Amino acid sequence: MVRYVYDFTEGGREMAGLLGGKGSNLAEMTRLGLPVPPGFVITTEACRAFLTTGGEPPGMSREVSDHLAALEEAAGRRLGQRDDPLLLSVRSGARFSMPGMMETILDIGLNDDSVSGLAKASGSERFAWDSYRRLVQMFGATVMGVDAALFERAMTDLEQVRGAGDDLRLDARDLAGLVETYKTVIRRETGEDFPQSPAEQLRRAILAVFQSWNGERARLYRRREHIPDDLGTAVSVQRMVFGNLGADSGSGVAFTRDPATGRPGLYGDYLPDAQGEDVVSGIRNTVPLSELERLDAASYTGLRAHMETLERHYRDLCDIEFTIERGTLWMLQTRVGKRTAEAAFALAAALADEGLITPDEGLARVSGEGLARLMFPRFDTSGDGEPLARGLPASPGAAVGAAVFHSADAVRRAAAGEKVVLVRQETNPDDLPGMIAAQAVLTGRGGKTSHAAVVARGMGKVCVCGAEELTVDTGARRFTAPDGTVVEEGTVVSVDGSTGAVYAGAVPLVDSEVMRFLETGENGETGEGAGGLVDAVARALARADTVRRLEVRANADTPEDAARARRFGARGIGLCRTEHMFLGERRKLVEEMILADAPTARDRALAALLPLQRQDFAGILEAMDGLPVTIRLLDPPLHEFLPDRTALAVRVAAAEARGDLPAARDTQLLAAVNRMHEENPMLGLRGVRLGLVVPGLVAMQVRAIGEAVAERLRAGGDPRAEIMVPLVGDARELSIVGEEVRRVLAEVSEAAGTPVGCPVGTMIELPRAALTAGRIAAEAEFFSFGTNDLTQTTWGFSRDDVEAEFFSAYLDKGVFPASPFETIDRDGVGRLVGIAVAEGRAARPDLKIGVCGEHGGDPDSVHFFHAAGLDYVSCSPFRVPVARLEAGRAALRDTGASDSR
């Protein structure tokens, strides 16, 4: 029979898949001997069974009852007993952390009878009624589906009547009245009473947590964080401990290091006379954790010791929640902490230096996505502009956008293409859609461990919290700065998550320190922690370069791009697109070639293009001297080099309507465009097909390449040009073009008086090419997967059409977890890649194979290409450092990544 419930003493962190992150870590802390309130965990398996059948799995209720009885016996109290009730918390806890996205219910077991017993046992009537109102409020909203705003409104109305600034100034009588108000709201909204049976409270709370797995905000968060939908959540049931018992009690959140920067030292927030939800909600401003030393030195010392124990045990940054109940410290949660990209690199270097992890483990704990964030620009604050206000720098980065004050408005305006900054007094889980849509989050209240800070850090979103100088009025959709400046909705503001500053207007941007380092190789960091971040990035990249098997090349079409790619660490060019060399003033020469009505005219146009192409190739080969440069022959349809068909037709028609004779060239061009028009040009006359039907085109390009190689050889260089034929679907196409390439190169060699040779290969962009790779390999010296077009032709998608039409719906419905144009479709396109690699290498064991589509710079795709046995990936110059890092991570074995999801 399946077992669904485990005591904390029976589990450990290795059971995270079954007990969830929260439950397994509570069990681990229990195993370590830390002070954890006793409890038990209902497994993710029970949740999955419930979500599948809609009912409790058989035997679960009996197991819960048995574990509850054991808990009651150990406590010497029964759940909800009248004189001194045992109270429980019921918390969600999935395999991966989803802060605030699912449900928690505290104080289970209180009712109209036991609240008096709690008051007597605790010696505080106010505490008892405060606990009861929290239960009724949480249970009503979470379990019974009452709009949480109705409870908040009742609280606000009472505070206004009493002239109280917050709930701490309400007395026991006020809170008892509020309980009755809440119960009336529940009865009015649901038609049923708040349940008085503790057993019913517990049962319904557990099922509500299960159901919250499929709540809208939970599903949205999972999509954003790439968490599978089929994991389910565990439920932790734990004896309540209370931080709201007075000045000698409180709750807090602590990190073993700064999760924004990675710097060592005490970091966190504490709130006296409060429960944990008060800390993370941001409804009351916290005090720094260091203040706890003054308030309760013994608890502070114990907390520091427990934090050190946990960091050394987990060998990572730990996020800790704790409660102090009348001077007694209790540990309520720990997990590997979410961190910013800056902190991830700094922590990996520091922990390796301290000997807690190996250099390879340090590499595994950073990511290409994080490196990309560190390459983003920063604000140039060297001017004289003063900020509107300052808050806590909760998640670094620079963001500019129009201020909006409600989540739905952020989503709507962002969907229309506008960049927005979400401004709230404090955020709650219902604000998640707006937080995702916004460029940055700004709150007037809350600390660095508030909901806004934790979620924004996890998403890599710029965030400034606790800007108390601002008066935020979400109802009026504006905020007021301390100097009286009023910022209305729609006004552009700049948010600096690295310093906590908020500016009016759009602040100019400059390169980040990491980008300057990658461009120059110099560490130009100044100020606190100077050199630390850049040094950590440099170390991670150096380690990746040491362990990786995959080479990293760049897609570059100009000498300038080639030089930059080389500075960024590219070991060659995997895709040089020659069509980009035919734009601008040269377009006229292409028009002449297309309009030529005789071979001599076409030859003149090609002859005029030849020296220009040769000059381009020579510059790129010089920038990449000693490294391979893969040059793709002309790929797009020729009509793309002609003027727009509609614009030409309008000009000709307008001239005729005026009674004028249309310009002869317009008439010629329109005739050519009409002649060459295709219904689906992506699958029309392009790629190798152009070379086969347009005389002289391949010969001109190959001659330009060969002469550029000869020129560089005469200059003492080491040019390594490779010629790539695009869109081959059959080996005979490549054979015909290959013969012409070799003929032209032989002519160039004879004229130059030196051997000029270039390997000839092909792009694999069509399913047929992948499926006949063995035959094609007999003609090709290398393969390069053009995964952009291979994805289009495998899925039957026209990218320009489908991304705007229905991709968002496909992502929402889970048809695919990410766009197949961003991350390789392993099951379809990936399988074709695998077939082509296997068959190509079977026919030609020394076949060099790479990829030059956009997937070459995507972190997840780089891991796939490593596993598939490719020799290199090629991507845009700015993604080269990302690809280097991920190629190194892909080569690691048996190293635990720091998965802080």
Secondary structure as the mmCIF struct_conf table of DSSP 4:
data_model
#
loop_
_struct_conf.conf_type_id
_struct_conf.id
_struct_conf.beg_label_comp_id
_struct_conf.beg_label_asym_id
_struct_conf.beg_label_seq_id
_struct_conf.end_label_comp_id
_struct_conf.end_label_asym_id
_struct_conf.end_label_seq_id
STRN STRN1 VAL A 5 ASP A 7
HELX_RH_3T_P HELX_RH_3T_P1 PHE A 8 GLU A 10
HELX_RH_3T_P HELX_RH_3T_P2 ARG A 13 MET A 15
HELX_RH_AL_P HELX_RH_AL_P1 ALA A 16 ARG A 31
TURN_TY1_P TURN_TY1_P1 LEU A 32 GLY A 33
STRN STRN2 GLY A 39 ILE A 42
HELX_RH_AL_P HELX_RH_AL_P2 THR A 44 THR A 53
BEND BEND1 GLY A 54 GLY A 55
HELX_LH_PP_P HELX_LH_PP_P1 GLU A 56 PRO A 57
TURN_TY1_P TURN_TY1_P2 PRO A 58 GLY A 59
HELX_RH_AL_P HELX_RH_AL_P3 MET A 60 ALA A 75
TURN_TY1_P TURN_TY1_P3 GLY A 76 GLY A 76
BEND BEND2 ARG A 77 ARG A 77
STRN STRN3 LEU A 79 LEU A 79
TURN_TY1_P TURN_TY1_P4 GLY A 80 GLY A 80
BEND BEND3 ARG A 82 ASP A 84
STRN STRN4 LEU A 86 LEU A 86
STRN STRN5 LEU A 88 ALA A 94
BEND BEND4 ARG A 95 PHE A 96
TURN_TY1_P TURN_TY1_P5 PRO A 99 MET A 101
BEND BEND5 MET A 102 MET A 102
STRN STRN6 THR A 104 ILE A 108
TURN_TY1_P TURN_TY1_P6 GLY A 109 GLY A 109
TURN_TY1_P TURN_TY1_P7 ASP A 112 ASP A 113
HELX_RH_AL_P HELX_RH_AL_P4 SER A 114 SER A 122
TURN_TY1_P TURN_TY1_P8 GLY A 123 GLY A 123
HELX_RH_AL_P HELX_RH_AL_P5 GLU A 125 THR A 142
TURN_TY1_P TURN_TY1_P9 VAL A 143 VAL A 143
BEND BEND6 MET A 144 MET A 144
HELX_RH_AL_P HELX_RH_AL_P6 ALA A 148 ARG A 162
TURN_TY1_P TURN_TY1_P10 GLY A 163 GLY A 163
BEND BEND7 GLY A 165 ASP A 166
HELX_RH_3T_P HELX_RH_3T_P3 ASP A 167 ARG A 169
HELX_RH_AL_P HELX_RH_AL_P7 ALA A 172 THR A 190
BEND BEND8 GLY A 191 GLU A 192
HELX_LH_PP_P HELX_LH_PP_P2 ASP A 193 PRO A 195
HELX_RH_AL_P HELX_RH_AL_P8 PRO A 198 SER A 212
TURN_TY1_P TURN_TY1_P11 TRP A 213 ASN A 214
BEND BEND9 GLY A 215 GLY A 215
HELX_RH_AL_P HELX_RH_AL_P9 GLU A 216 GLU A 225
TURN_TY1_P TURN_TY1_P12 HIS A 226 HIS A 226
TURN_TY1_P TURN_TY1_P13 ASP A 229 ASP A 230
BEND BEND10 LEU A 231 LEU A 231
STRN STRN7 THR A 233 ARG A 239
BEND BEND11 GLY A 243 GLY A 243
BEND BEND12 LEU A 245 GLY A 246
TURN_TY1_P TURN_TY1_P14 ALA A 247 ASP A 248
STRN STRN8 GLY A 250 ARG A 257
TURN_TY1_P TURN_TY1_P15 PRO A 259 THR A 261
STRN STRN9 PRO A 264 PRO A 272
TURN_TY1_P TURN_TY1_P16 ASP A 273 ASP A 273
HELX_RH_AL_P HELX_RH_AL_P10 GLY A 276 SER A 281
BEND BEND13 ILE A 283 ARG A 284
STRN STRN10 VAL A 287 PRO A 288
HELX_RH_3T_P HELX_RH_3T_P4 LEU A 289 GLU A 291
HELX_RH_AL_P HELX_RH_AL_P11 LEU A 292 LEU A 295
HELX_RH_AL_P HELX_RH_AL_P12 ALA A 297 TYR A 314
TURN_TY1_P TURN_TY1_P17 ARG A 315 ARG A 315
BEND BEND14 ASP A 316 ASP A 316
STRN STRN11 CYS A 318 GLU A 325
TURN_TY1_P TURN_TY1_P18 ARG A 326 GLY A 327
STRN STRN12 THR A 328 VAL A 336
HELX_LH_PP_P HELX_LH_PP_P3 GLY A 337 LYS A 338
HELX_RH_AL_P HELX_RH_AL_P13 ALA A 341 ASP A 353
TURN_TY1_P TURN_TY1_P19 GLU A 354 GLY A 355
BEND BEND15 LEU A 356 ILE A 357
HELX_RH_AL_P HELX_RH_AL_P14 PRO A 359 ALA A 364
TURN_TY1_P TURN_TY1_P20 ARG A 365 ARG A 365
BEND BEND16 VAL A 366 VAL A 366
HELX_RH_AL_P HELX_RH_AL_P15 GLY A 368 LEU A 374
TURN_TY1_P TURN_TY1_P21 MET A 375 MET A 375
BEND BEND17 PHE A 376 PHE A 376
STRN STRN13 ARG A 378 PHE A 379
BEND BEND18 GLY A 383 ASP A 384
HELX_LH_PP_P HELX_LH_PP_P4 GLY A 385 PRO A 387
BEND BEND19 LEU A 388 LEU A 388
STRN STRN14 ALA A 389 ARG A 390
STRN STRN15 LEU A 392 SER A 395
STRN STRN16 ALA A 398 VAL A 404
BEND BEND20 HIS A 406 HIS A 406
HELX_RH_AL_P HELX_RH_AL_P16 SER A 407 ALA A 415
TURN_TY1_P TURN_TY1_P22 ALA A 416 GLY A 417
STRN STRN17 VAL A 420 ARG A 424
BEND BEND21 GLN A 425 GLU A 426
HELX_RH_3T_P HELX_RH_3T_P5 PRO A 429 ASP A 431
HELX_RH_AL_P HELX_RH_AL_P17 LEU A 432 ALA A 437
BEND BEND22 ALA A 438 GLN A 439
STRN STRN18 ALA A 440 THR A 443
BEND BEND23 GLY A 444 ARG A 445
TURN_TY1_P TURN_TY1_P23 LYS A 448 THR A 449
BEND BEND24 SER A 450 SER A 450
HELX_RH_AL_P HELX_RH_AL_P18 HIS A 451 MET A 459
TURN_TY1_P TURN_TY1_P24 GLY A 460 GLY A 460
STRN STRN19 VAL A 462 CYS A 465
TURN_TY1_P TURN_TY1_P25 GLU A 468 GLU A 469
BEND BEND25 LEU A 470 LEU A 470
STRN STRN20 THR A 471 ASP A 473
TURN_TY1_P TURN_TY1_P26 THR A 474 ARG A 477
STRN STRN21 ARG A 478 THR A 480
TURN_TY1_P TURN_TY1_P27 PRO A 482 ASP A 483
BEND BEND26 GLY A 484 GLY A 484
STRN STRN22 VAL A 486 GLU A 488
TURN_TY1_P TURN_TY1_P28 GLU A 489 GLY A 490
STRN STRN23 VAL A 492 ASP A 496
TURN_TY1_P TURN_TY1_P29 GLY A 497 GLY A 500
STRN STRN24 ALA A 501 ALA A 504
BEND BEND27 GLY A 505 GLY A 505
STRN STRN25 LEU A 509 VAL A 510
HELX_RH_AL_P HELX_RH_AL_P19 GLU A 513 THR A 520
BEND BEND28 GLY A 521 GLY A 521
BEND BEND29 GLY A 527 GLY A 527
TURN_TY1_P TURN_TY1_P30 GLU A 528 GLY A 531
HELX_RH_AL_P HELX_RH_AL_P20 GLY A 532 VAL A 547
BEND BEND30 LEU A 550 LEU A 550
STRN STRN26 GLU A 551 ASN A 555
BEND BEND31 THR A 558 THR A 558
HELX_RH_AL_P HELX_RH_AL_P21 PRO A 559 ARG A 567
TURN_TY1_P TURN_TY1_P31 PHE A 568 GLY A 569
BEND BEND32 GLY A 572 GLY A 572
STRN STRN27 ILE A 573 ARG A 577
HELX_RH_3T_P HELX_RH_3T_P6 THR A 578 PHE A 582
HELX_RH_3T_P HELX_RH_3T_P7 GLY A 584 ARG A 586
HELX_RH_AL_P HELX_RH_AL_P22 ARG A 587 LEU A 595
BEND BEND33 ALA A 598 ALA A 598
HELX_RH_AL_P HELX_RH_AL_P23 PRO A 599 ALA A 623
TURN_TY1_P TURN_TY1_P32 MET A 624 GLY A 626
BEND BEND34 LEU A 627 LEU A 627
STRN STRN28 PRO A 628 ARG A 632
HELX_LH_PP_P HELX_LH_PP_P5 LEU A 633 LEU A 634
BEND BEND35 PRO A 636 PRO A 636
HELX_RH_3T_P HELX_RH_3T_P8 LEU A 638 PHE A 641
BEND BEND36 LEU A 642 LEU A 642
HELX_LH_PP_P HELX_LH_PP_P6 PRO A 643 ASP A 644
HELX_RH_AL_P HELX_RH_AL_P24 ARG A 645 ALA A 657
TURN_TY1_P TURN_TY1_P33 ARG A 658 GLY A 659
HELX_LH_PP_P HELX_LH_PP_P7 ASP A 660 ALA A 663
HELX_RH_AL_P HELX_RH_AL_P25 ALA A 664 MET A 676
BEND BEND37 GLU A 679 ASN A 680
HELX_RH_3T_P HELX_RH_3T_P9 PRO A 681 LEU A 683
BEND BEND38 GLY A 684 LEU A 685
TURN_TY1_P TURN_TY1_P34 GLY A 687 GLY A 687
HELX_RH_AL_P HELX_RH_AL_P26 VAL A 688 VAL A 693
BEND BEND39 VAL A 694 VAL A 694
TURN_TY1_P TURN_TY1_P35 PRO A 695 GLY A 696
HELX_RH_AL_P HELX_RH_AL_P27 LEU A 697 ARG A 714
TURN_TY1_P TURN_TY1_P36 ALA A 715 GLY A 716
STRN STRN29 ARG A 720 VAL A 725
BEND BEND40 LEU A 727 LEU A 727
BEND BEND41 ASP A 730 ASP A 730
HELX_RH_AL_P HELX_RH_AL_P28 ALA A 731 ALA A 752
TURN_TY1_P TURN_TY1_P37 GLY A 753 GLY A 753
BEND BEND42 THR A 754 THR A 754
STRN STRN30 VAL A 760 ILE A 764
BEND BEND43 LEU A 766 LEU A 766
HELX_RH_AL_P HELX_RH_AL_P29 PRO A 767 LEU A 771
TURN_TY1_P TURN_TY1_P38 THR A 772 THR A 772
HELX_RH_AL_P HELX_RH_AL_P30 ALA A 773 ALA A 777
TURN_TY1_P TURN_TY1_P39 ALA A 778 GLU A 779
BEND BEND44 GLU A 781 GLU A 781
STRN STRN31 PHE A 782 PHE A 785
HELX_RH_AL_P HELX_RH_AL_P31 THR A 787 TRP A 795
TURN_TY1_P TURN_TY1_P40 GLY A 796 GLY A 796
HELX_RH_AL_P HELX_RH_AL_P32 ARG A 799 GLU A 805
TURN_TY1_P TURN_TY1_P41 PHE A 806 PHE A 806
HELX_RH_AL_P HELX_RH_AL_P33 PHE A 807 ASP A 812
TURN_TY1_P TURN_TY1_P42 LYS A 813 GLY A 814
BEND BEND45 VAL A 815 ALA A 818
TURN_TY1_P TURN_TY1_P43 PRO A 820 GLU A 822
BEND BEND46 THR A 823 THR A 823
TURN_TY1_P TURN_TY1_P44 ARG A 826 GLY A 828
HELX_RH_AL_P HELX_RH_AL_P34 VAL A 829 ALA A 843
TURN_TY1_P TURN_TY1_P45 PRO A 845 ASP A 846
STRN STRN32 LYS A 848 VAL A 851
BEND BEND47 GLY A 853 GLY A 853
HELX_RH_3T_P HELX_RH_3T_P10 GLU A 854 GLY A 857
HELX_RH_AL_P HELX_RH_AL_P35 PRO A 859 ALA A 868
TURN_TY1_P TURN_TY1_P46 GLY A 869 GLY A 869
BEND BEND48 ASP A 871 ASP A 871
STRN STRN33 TYR A 872 CYS A 875
HELX_RH_3T_P HELX_RH_3T_P11 PRO A 877 ARG A 879
HELX_RH_AL_P HELX_RH_AL_P36 VAL A 880 ALA A 890
TURN_TY1_P TURN_TY1_P47 ALA A 891 ALA A 891
BEND BEND49 ASP A 894 ASP A 894
#
